[in-house]
Amino acid sequence: MLLAGSLNQVWGMVNNLQIVVHTPLINVQFPANAFLLYDVMISVATFDILPTDDVYPYLFPDLPENDAFNDKFDRLQIGSRYLVMNMGTLLLVFTFYVALFIVYPCCNKLGGVLQCARNNATKIRAMLFWSHPIVFIQESYLDILLAGSVNLYFIQGGELKWDNWSLVFTNLLTVTLVSGCGILFLFVLLYLWPRFD
Amino acid sequence: MQQRFLPAYEMLNLRHGRATMLWPVVFMLRRVLFAIGVCALVENPEIQIILFMGPTMASMIVLASVKPLESASANELEIYNSFMLLAMSYCLMTFTPFVVDAQARY
């Protein structure tokens, strides 16, 4: 109970910090000393704690070189046009949940035979349906929308290509995550709200 | 159903009626409008700021009228945060072409 209460406060703080930290994206002249402060805060607000920028170029070698959407995005560590490069640590968290969605049916199938598989299936079920995915999308909402719209903007502009697997992966991921955000919004608006009692 | 989708109701005080659900809606709408403004309206910083101001004002109104959050202090803290963001965005407005005189702008 105590932990849940303090965790709520942390989420509340991070949610506000996300908005505050991303305000320099508004196309107004910000002084360089303000950006120094934002540089420190952005990694906390976007949960970008691991040095993923050094690793992802090896995982997605086929992504063509490109510039940031504009200078503002570049300074706030949205330095690429591709979602996989901009998501950072959150992409690893997303991969973890996707892996759990694959492991869960296997554990469920094996549950009839093995006791440990049954226990794991129970644990994973409590996580996956639907508490952790909702928290993940809620907390990374702004990050997904910004990285996703930069990626989608270039699909619309006809500049984005589907030439290799890295590009296909980043485009599909963009569509999945942005539609996930849309689905959560519609779900709260059209399903949870009318059924409120 | 509330147990199953608990995180969607997280931090909410469900005793304040149906309007409580306005808070998560405003929460998400605010981010959507901010992302659209920042990406699609680069040439119009004043509209970007208005798209930032409107939902901040809306969230302040929801917080003050419905009091959707669990504790009174959390509500007051959020109202204070929104107010400060709103005050900041009013100041930002002076740095846009909305102020015609460049001398006054900077």
Interface residues (C-beta under 8 A of the other chain):
Chain A: N8 Q9 W11 G12 N15 N16 I19 V20 H22 T23 L25 I26 N27 V28 Q29 F69 N70 F129 W130 S131 H132 I134 V135 Q138 Y141 L142 L145 L146 S149 V150 Y153 C181 L184 F185 F187 V188 L189 L192 W193 R195 F196
Chain B: M1 R4 F5 L6 P7 A8 Y9 E10 M11 L14 R18 T20 M21 P24 V25 F27 M28 L29 R30 R31 V32 F34 A35 I36 G37 V38 C39 A40 V42 E43 P45 Q48 I49 F52 L69 E70 A74 L77 E78 N81 L85 M88 S89 L92 F95 T96 Y106
